[in-house]
Amino acid sequence: MSNIPADLSYTAEHEWVTAPTADGVIRFGITDFAQDALGDVVYVQMPEAGTKIVAADVVGEVESTKSVSDIYAPLAGEVVGRNEALDADPSLINSDPYGEGWLVEVRLEDVASYATLLGAGEYEQQVG
């Protein structure tokens, strides 16, 4: 069974999203289910800080020994940070997908849009 933390929200594309901070910033990455399906991650391409992203658009990719998968923007906003540690060690996505393996931080265009994401129970039903 995949690890699905209850304090996060999820997308149908197997990304997790933290609750917005007071200034409307979320952090997201790919779920344990997704990293397990991908296999050993060898490269990650992510948007740079300052990039405007649109919900559901492709914003990067994760390359593994098995395949290449797109990363989709979970919500619209502006990229304010990216996990530079993944440039040197993309396997952090495999070893700690909800912690050290996070991908991007985004300042949301509309904080209320966070409510449109899946809860842990809904995501678990999707992957169960």
MARRO-608973 format. One line per 8 residues: number of its first residue (from 1); their letters; for each residue x, y, z of N, C-alpha, C, O, CB. Coordinates in Angstrom, 3 decimals. Each point is the difference from the previous one (the first is absolute). Glycine has a CB too. Example, Ala and Ser with C-alpha at 12.3 -4.5 7.8 and 13.67 -1.06 7.14 Angstrom:
<recs>
1 = as = 13.190,-5.690,7.800,-0.890,1.190,0.000,0.900,1.200,0.000,1.036,-0.019,0.665,-2.928,-1.154,0.581; 1.542,2.223,-1.966,0.820,1.190,0.060,-0.770,1.090,0.730,0.509,1.108,0.169,0.675,-1.736,-2.314;
</recs>
This chain:
<recs>
1 = msnipadl = 0.850,-1.199,0.000,-0.850,1.199,0.000,0.877,1.238,0.000,0.979,0.086,0.742,-2.813,-1.312,0.484; 1.477,2.165,-2.052,0.767,1.246,-0.080,-0.170,0.836,1.262,-1.009,-0.093,0.699,0.750,0.069,-3.185; 1.248,0.821,2.751,0.000,0.935,1.102,-0.721,1.268,-0.472,0.454,0.663,-0.933,1.728,-1.622,1.894; -3.323,1.298,-0.304,-0.797,1.165,-0.404,-0.261,0.860,1.241,-1.011,-0.186,0.677,-0.084,-1.115,-2.596; 2.001,2.241,2.222,-0.186,0.836,1.200,-1.340,0.749,-0.016,-0.378,0.597,-1.008,2.868,-0.337,1.141; -3.190,-0.303,0.990,-1.326,0.616,0.107,0.043,1.521,-0.006,-1.008,0.640,-0.299,0.287,-2.632,1.559; 1.884,2.593,-0.932,0.076,1.456,0.097,0.316,0.684,-1.338,0.186,1.216,-0.047,0.544,-1.520,2.400; -0.671,-0.474,-3.429,0.278,0.569,-1.316,-1.227,-0.132,-0.887,-0.911,-0.771,0.303,3.354,0.211,-0.069;
9 = sytaehew = -2.469,1.317,-1.334,-1.022,-0.170,-1.022,0.674,-0.579,-1.230,1.227,-0.012,-0.094,-2.624,1.941,0.996; 0.597,-2.408,-1.846,0.530,-0.767,-1.126,-0.685,0.370,-1.307,-1.091,0.570,-0.011,1.620,-2.427,1.577; 0.143,1.517,-2.678,-0.598,0.173,-1.319,-0.203,-1.379,-0.627,0.594,-0.987,0.434,0.502,3.272,-0.718; -1.936,-2.334,-0.734,-0.225,-1.251,-0.731,1.276,-0.445,-0.719,0.123,-1.164,-0.381,-2.550,1.776,0.085; 3.379,0.316,0.110,1.272,-0.300,-0.678,1.087,-0.455,0.973,1.181,-0.013,-0.348,-1.782,1.694,-1.390; 0.207,-2.049,2.945,0.918,-0.578,1.001,1.015,1.006,0.534,1.178,-0.316,0.161,-1.454,-1.869,-1.296; -0.193,3.387,1.404,0.831,0.995,0.678,-0.627,0.322,1.345,-1.222,-0.012,0.155,2.007,0.981,-2.362; 0.074,-0.681,3.177,-0.462,0.441,1.312,0.242,1.496,0.119,0.894,0.549,-0.644,-0.415,-2.820,1.672;
17 = vtaptadg = -1.292,2.929,-0.192,0.065,1.449,0.165,-0.208,0.325,1.476,-0.922,-0.512,0.635,0.065,0.910,-3.004; 1.731,0.467,2.910,-0.161,0.447,1.390,-1.090,1.070,0.062,-0.311,0.645,-1.001,2.749,-1.163,1.512; -3.003,0.693,0.663,-0.951,1.097,0.207,0.742,1.324,-0.200,1.179,0.110,0.334,-2.575,-1.506,1.300; 0.699,2.403,-2.182,0.663,1.296,-0.222,0.458,0.643,1.310,-0.680,-0.092,1.022,-0.721,0.403,-3.068; 2.563,0.341,1.997,0.482,0.768,1.142,-0.811,1.293,0.083,-0.853,0.260,-0.849,3.200,-1.252,0.644; -2.075,1.806,1.238,-0.720,1.256,0.179,0.136,0.912,-1.224,-0.908,0.772,-0.305,1.279,-0.964,2.774; 0.774,0.100,-3.173,0.165,0.842,-1.190,-0.334,-0.748,-1.302,0.397,0.423,-1.085,1.370,0.851,2.323; -2.508,-2.395,-1.114,-0.524,-0.669,-1.183,0.972,-0.872,-0.760,-0.169,-0.216,-1.200,-1.321,2.081,1.053;
25 = virfgitd = 2.526,-2.379,0.837,0.992,-0.843,-0.672,-0.270,-1.470,0.322,-0.196,-0.372,1.157,1.910,2.238,-1.052; -1.719,-2.689,-1.149,-0.117,-1.453,0.157,1.303,-0.643,-0.459,0.777,0.600,-0.743,-3.298,-0.523,0.393; 2.745,-1.291,0.798,1.130,-0.812,-0.459,-0.610,-1.263,-0.581,-0.960,-0.538,0.552,2.605,1.476,1.202; -1.094,-1.416,-2.868,-0.531,-1.254,-0.533,1.100,-0.912,-0.496,1.139,0.414,-0.219,-3.215,0.774,-0.406; 1.696,-2.446,0.454,0.906,-1.029,-0.491,-0.824,-1.153,-0.538,-1.220,0.111,-0.130,3.012,0.561,1.782; -1.132,-1.782,-1.966,-0.741,-1.166,-0.464,-0.199,-0.976,1.149,0.827,-0.083,0.909,0.103,0.375,-3.228; -2.027,-1.026,2.271,-0.367,-0.880,1.109,0.880,-1.243,0.067,0.729,-0.333,-0.935,-3.062,1.165,0.744; 2.235,-1.493,1.320,0.697,-1.267,0.203,-0.444,-1.010,-1.060,0.820,-0.749,-0.530,-0.643,1.208,3.017;
33 = faqdalgd = -1.475,-0.477,-2.794,-0.534,-0.891,-1.036,0.695,0.271,-1.341,0.409,-0.930,-0.695,-2.642,0.843,1.896; 2.359,1.374,-1.552,0.610,0.375,-1.285,1.479,-0.361,-0.055,0.465,-0.549,-0.999,-2.116,2.406,0.806; 2.401,-1.554,1.263,1.436,-0.305,-0.032,0.214,-1.505,-0.057,0.946,-0.467,-0.634,-0.441,2.568,1.924; -1.376,-2.866,-0.634,0.112,-1.456,-0.018,-0.260,-0.542,-1.410,0.690,-0.908,-0.464,-1.416,0.821,2.882; -0.277,0.656,-3.089,-0.324,-0.420,-1.369,1.120,0.370,-0.981,0.270,-0.733,-0.952,-2.715,1.002,1.482; 3.088,0.870,-0.287,1.078,0.457,-0.883,1.259,-0.853,0.115,0.673,-0.257,-0.998,-1.592,2.551,1.190; 1.230,-2.726,1.005,1.275,-0.667,0.233,1.061,1.030,0.352,-0.324,1.102,0.442,-0.309,-2.951,-2.030; 1.894,1.496,1.396,1.105,0.863,0.426,0.057,1.292,-0.813,0.231,-0.021,-1.209,1.039,-2.017,1.899;
41 = vvyvqmpe = -1.486,3.173,0.001,0.029,1.311,-0.663,1.449,0.409,-0.241,0.820,-0.026,0.918,-3.009,0.695,0.177; 2.501,-0.290,-2.340,1.372,0.355,-0.369,0.147,1.464,-0.421,1.118,0.511,-0.079,-0.792,-2.870,-0.622; -1.448,3.038,0.428,0.074,1.399,-0.435,-1.352,0.668,0.220,-1.046,-0.620,-0.191,2.821,0.051,-1.526; -1.747,1.832,2.117,-1.224,0.780,0.175,0.190,1.348,-0.673,1.016,0.664,0.206,-1.560,-1.837,1.979; -0.421,1.573,-2.981,0.012,1.324,-0.619,-1.179,0.767,0.588,-1.147,-0.437,-0.097,2.240,-0.414,-2.076; -0.800,2.004,2.787,-1.019,0.792,0.695,0.053,1.435,-0.487,1.029,0.454,-0.502,-0.884,-1.947,2.524; -1.273,2.222,-1.872,-0.001,1.413,-0.394,0.864,0.841,0.941,0.170,-0.328,1.174,-2.469,0.032,-2.138; 2.832,1.376,0.424,0.821,0.928,0.782,-0.890,0.958,0.793,-1.160,0.215,-0.351,3.004,-0.378,-1.366;
49 = agtkivaa = -1.293,0.733,2.788,-0.704,1.029,0.766,-0.374,1.141,-0.935,0.776,0.384,-0.876,0.471,-1.007,2.995; -2.448,1.161,-1.921,-0.492,1.092,-0.840,-0.893,-0.473,-1.131,-0.680,0.809,-0.632,2.729,0.426,1.193; -2.057,-2.546,-0.825,-0.837,-0.556,-1.066,-1.464,0.021,0.430,-0.340,-0.445,1.096,2.247,-1.022,-1.880; -2.765,1.986,-0.083,-1.447,-0.058,0.243,-0.488,-1.355,-0.495,0.311,-0.414,-1.116,-0.589,2.956,0.891; -0.488,-3.225,1.065,-0.516,-1.301,-0.408,-1.530,0.001,0.028,-0.623,0.733,0.768,2.709,-1.846,0.116; -2.669,0.280,-1.734,-1.447,-0.120,-0.124,-0.397,-1.397,0.460,0.635,-0.983,-0.382,-0.711,2.650,-1.548; -0.958,-1.759,2.739,-0.449,-1.291,0.519,-0.194,-1.001,-1.129,-0.581,0.317,-1.038,-0.528,0.846,2.956; 1.601,-2.366,-1.701,-0.111,-1.143,-0.918,0.952,0.071,-1.198,0.039,-0.940,-0.795,-2.405,0.769,1.490;
57 = dvvgeves = 3.130,1.250,-0.848,0.999,0.062,-1.071,1.250,-0.783,0.403,0.314,-0.120,1.184,-1.198,2.375,-1.912; 1.581,-2.777,-0.256,1.277,-0.676,0.254,1.042,1.052,0.376,0.196,0.972,-0.730,-0.773,-2.851,-0.896; 1.249,1.683,2.769,0.998,0.965,0.466,1.395,-0.597,0.147,0.942,0.700,0.372,-2.768,0.475,0.796; 1.958,-2.460,-1.458,1.305,-0.642,0.112,-0.142,-1.485,-0.265,-1.036,-0.471,-0.468,1.801,2.203,2.123; 0.313,-2.468,-1.341,-0.075,-1.442,-0.169,0.922,-0.712,0.973,0.992,0.548,0.481,-1.567,-0.222,-2.880; 0.202,-1.575,2.667,0.789,-0.883,0.850,0.423,-1.169,-0.877,-0.835,-0.664,-0.614,-0.398,1.350,2.768; 2.534,-0.929,-2.207,0.524,-1.089,-0.814,0.504,-1.098,0.924,0.734,0.262,0.953,-0.106,1.333,-2.824; -1.032,-2.829,1.577,0.451,-1.133,0.799,0.665,-1.015,-0.918,0.078,0.192,-1.213,-1.924,0.177,2.908;
65 = tksvsdiy = 2.317,-1.439,-1.097,0.621,-1.057,-0.796,-1.032,-0.678,-0.899,0.362,-0.645,-0.984,1.342,0.284,2.799; -2.995,0.507,-1.480,-1.077,-0.631,-0.772,-0.637,0.923,-1.032,-0.319,-0.438,-1.105,-0.106,-0.982,3.069; 0.234,2.699,-1.617,-0.791,0.880,-0.861,0.228,1.476,0.327,0.735,0.345,0.925,-2.444,-2.155,-1.121; 1.061,2.660,-0.583,-0.029,1.438,0.265,-1.453,0.375,0.236,-0.870,-0.353,-0.796,2.952,0.813,-0.629; -2.354,0.254,2.515,-1.363,0.418,0.316,-0.060,1.507,0.147,0.919,0.626,0.530,-1.360,-2.815,0.607; -0.657,2.764,-1.615,-0.202,1.430,0.138,-0.352,0.357,1.442,-0.599,-0.792,0.728,-0.147,0.914,-3.123; 1.134,1.092,2.788,-0.426,0.584,1.266,-1.039,1.055,-0.371,0.261,0.866,-0.835,2.002,-1.302,2.035; -3.433,0.363,-0.582,-1.075,0.948,-0.282,-0.114,1.001,1.137,0.188,-0.348,1.165,-1.415,-1.385,-2.514;
73 = aplagevv = 0.918,2.972,1.007,-0.235,1.008,1.036,-1.292,-0.360,0.724,-1.045,-0.125,-0.639,2.259,1.933,-0.697; -1.167,-1.977,2.661,-1.225,-0.339,0.711,-0.975,1.173,0.060,-1.215,-0.198,0.014,2.520,-1.439,1.327; -0.772,2.852,-1.307,-0.796,1.221,0.096,0.743,1.122,-0.718,1.196,-0.114,-0.267,-2.220,-0.630,2.476; 0.311,1.830,-2.521,0.615,1.134,-0.702,0.717,0.925,0.978,-0.420,0.172,1.144,-1.360,-0.309,-2.906; 2.874,0.730,1.282,0.733,0.957,0.820,1.366,0.286,-0.577,0.244,-0.192,-1.191,-1.472,-0.605,3.185; 2.123,1.265,-1.124,1.364,0.325,-0.414,0.982,-0.833,0.820,-0.094,-0.067,1.225,-0.599,2.423,-1.877; 1.628,-2.982,-0.038,1.023,-0.795,0.674,0.877,0.936,0.834,0.551,0.974,-0.513,-0.567,-2.714,-1.354; 0.137,1.430,3.159,0.844,0.813,0.885,1.211,-0.774,0.498,0.892,0.574,0.623,-2.913,0.701,0.067;
81 = grnealda = 2.056,-2.579,-0.962,1.152,-0.794,0.405,-0.037,-1.361,-0.655,-1.063,-0.519,-0.343,1.150,1.733,2.513; 1.111,-1.792,-2.341,0.095,-1.368,-0.524,1.015,-0.740,0.842,0.909,0.612,0.561,-1.522,0.107,-2.925; 0.469,-2.004,2.457,0.875,-0.804,0.857,1.322,-0.251,-0.716,0.141,-0.958,-0.760,-2.142,-0.138,1.858; 2.966,1.978,-0.840,1.309,-0.076,-0.661,0.737,-1.299,0.349,0.851,-0.450,-0.767,-0.729,2.959,0.813; -0.440,-3.113,1.105,0.672,-1.237,0.408,-0.244,-1.121,-1.012,0.821,-0.908,-0.130,-1.058,1.593,2.536; -0.883,-0.626,-3.118,-0.311,-1.047,-0.977,0.916,0.043,-1.214,0.154,-1.003,-0.696,-2.506,1.083,1.461; 2.963,1.080,-1.027,0.942,0.096,-1.123,1.174,-0.954,0.223,0.478,-0.637,-0.938,-1.140,3.051,0.546; 1.117,-2.504,1.635,1.133,-0.865,0.334,-0.446,-1.416,0.365,0.728,-0.962,-0.244,0.511,2.981,1.030;
89 = dpslinsd = -2.441,-2.149,-0.198,-0.446,-1.307,0.488,-1.493,-0.207,-0.260,-0.812,0.112,0.917,2.601,-0.042,0.844; -2.154,-0.376,-3.023,-1.422,-0.189,-0.324,-0.630,-1.191,0.723,-1.225,-0.093,0.084,1.691,1.103,-2.299; 0.365,-1.925,2.740,-0.538,-1.174,0.698,-0.695,0.366,1.317,-0.654,-0.849,0.606,2.468,-0.512,-1.650; -1.676,2.624,1.495,-0.732,0.449,1.191,-1.507,-0.179,-0.207,-0.743,-0.194,0.962,2.580,1.858,-0.437; -2.285,-1.597,-1.786,-1.417,-0.214,-0.300,-0.403,-1.414,0.383,-1.114,-0.219,0.476,1.225,1.889,-2.352; 0.787,-2.636,1.672,-0.297,-1.386,0.371,0.094,-0.215,1.505,-0.861,-0.652,0.592,1.718,-0.083,-2.814; 0.178,1.276,2.837,0.242,-0.291,1.413,-0.896,0.803,0.938,-0.293,-0.466,1.101,2.630,-0.067,-1.704; -2.782,1.729,0.201,-0.786,0.862,0.889,-0.924,0.891,-0.828,0.191,1.216,-0.038,1.663,-1.241,1.762;
97 = pygegwlv = -2.869,-0.571,-2.400,-0.826,0.789,-0.926,-0.762,1.146,0.659,-0.270,1.007,-0.654,0.055,-3.052,-0.686; -0.139,1.915,2.622,-0.774,1.048,0.675,0.868,0.965,0.811,-0.510,0.944,0.603,-1.382,-2.542,-0.504; 3.199,1.356,-0.089,0.898,0.854,0.781,1.077,0.593,-0.877,-0.241,0.957,-0.735,-0.202,-2.334,2.756; 1.656,0.795,-1.942,1.144,0.511,-0.763,-0.198,-0.076,-1.514,0.722,0.656,-0.751,0.717,-1.346,2.642; -2.407,-0.101,-2.342,-0.231,-0.159,-1.435,-1.042,0.933,-0.584,-0.479,-0.227,-1.111,1.119,-2.093,1.418; -1.005,3.384,0.436,-0.966,0.975,-0.546,0.547,0.625,-1.283,1.210,0.001,-0.226,-2.070,0.486,2.555; -0.031,0.042,-3.166,0.418,0.556,-1.288,0.022,1.520,-0.037,1.058,0.601,-0.187,-1.984,-2.619,-0.852; -0.238,2.649,1.216,-0.145,1.429,-0.295,-0.879,0.676,1.048,-0.918,-0.608,0.549,1.200,0.137,-3.005;
105 = evrledva = 0.021,1.755,2.724,-0.858,0.843,0.835,-0.638,1.051,-0.897,0.658,0.590,-0.857,0.789,-0.972,2.925; -2.740,0.607,-1.855,-0.782,0.895,-0.860,-0.815,0.950,0.862,-0.638,-0.424,0.963,0.524,-1.332,-2.772; 0.134,3.060,1.461,-0.915,0.963,0.623,-1.275,-0.035,-0.827,0.000,0.346,-1.181,1.896,1.160,2.075; -2.985,-1.930,-0.256,-1.250,-0.204,-0.720,-0.609,1.296,-0.512,0.040,1.038,0.660,-0.416,-3.033,0.737; -0.190,1.900,-2.599,-0.755,1.101,-0.590,-1.295,0.188,0.799,-0.435,1.126,0.242,1.424,-1.588,-2.555; -1.598,-0.663,2.718,-1.260,0.014,0.733,0.067,-1.066,1.089,-0.107,-1.193,-0.286,-1.176,2.015,-1.758; 1.461,-0.393,3.290,0.169,-0.946,1.107,-1.218,-0.915,0.124,0.142,-1.155,0.400,1.308,2.827,0.801; -2.635,-1.182,-1.535,-1.217,-0.816,0.094,0.050,-1.213,-0.934,-0.707,-0.982,0.228,-0.573,3.048,0.379;
113 = syatllga = 2.107,-2.010,-1.655,0.094,-1.115,-0.944,0.538,-1.263,0.676,-0.197,-1.104,-0.508,0.557,2.750,-1.351; 0.315,-1.493,2.994,0.525,-1.151,0.740,-1.128,-0.976,0.360,0.212,-1.212,0.054,1.645,2.659,0.866; -3.039,-0.913,-0.678,-1.139,-0.832,0.402,-0.464,-0.943,-1.104,-0.792,-0.906,0.262,0.104,2.729,1.265; 1.166,-1.630,-2.760,-0.421,-0.858,-1.114,0.792,-1.307,-0.060,-0.356,-0.898,-0.763,-0.284,2.954,-0.494; 1.702,-2.175,2.045,0.843,-1.206,-0.031,-0.662,-1.163,0.736,-0.943,0.187,0.768,2.981,1.269,-0.882; -1.526,-2.651,-0.137,-0.510,-1.200,0.658,0.518,-0.097,1.428,1.143,0.362,0.278,-1.270,-1.517,-2.495; -0.703,0.673,3.109,0.448,-0.315,1.350,0.708,-1.352,-0.013,-0.048,-0.713,-1.002,-1.855,2.056,2.013; 2.555,-1.699,0.088,0.743,-1.258,0.077,-0.906,-1.207,-0.260,0.400,-0.934,-0.696,1.172,2.007,2.328;
121 = geyeqqvg = -2.780,-1.062,-1.082,-0.924,-1.107,-0.192,-0.410,-0.166,-1.447,-0.066,-1.116,-0.516,-0.743,1.476,2.810; 0.531,0.775,-2.957,-0.376,-0.048,-1.420,1.158,-0.512,-0.853,-0.198,-0.803,-0.912,-1.400,2.711,1.276; 2.804,-1.437,-0.060,1.172,-0.456,-0.765,0.242,-1.491,0.235,0.325,-0.735,-0.932,0.695,3.041,1.089; -1.180,-2.749,1.090,0.200,-1.415,0.321,-0.966,-0.875,-0.792,0.378,-1.073,-0.471,0.407,1.706,2.772; -2.033,-0.179,-2.452,-0.983,-0.747,-0.804,0.448,-0.081,-1.458,-0.191,-1.022,-0.659,-1.654,1.766,2.206; 2.439,0.336,-2.042,0.440,0.032,-1.391,1.133,-1.007,-0.265,0.007,-0.672,-1.031,-0.681,3.092,0.928; 1.621,-2.519,1.033,1.156,-0.875,-0.223,-0.183,-1.384,0.601,0.748,-0.923,-0.321,0.677,2.940,0.294; -2.432,-2.166,0.912,-0.242,-1.267,0.671,-0.420,-1.057,-0.983,-0.248,-1.141,0.389,-0.382,2.353,1.669;
</recs>
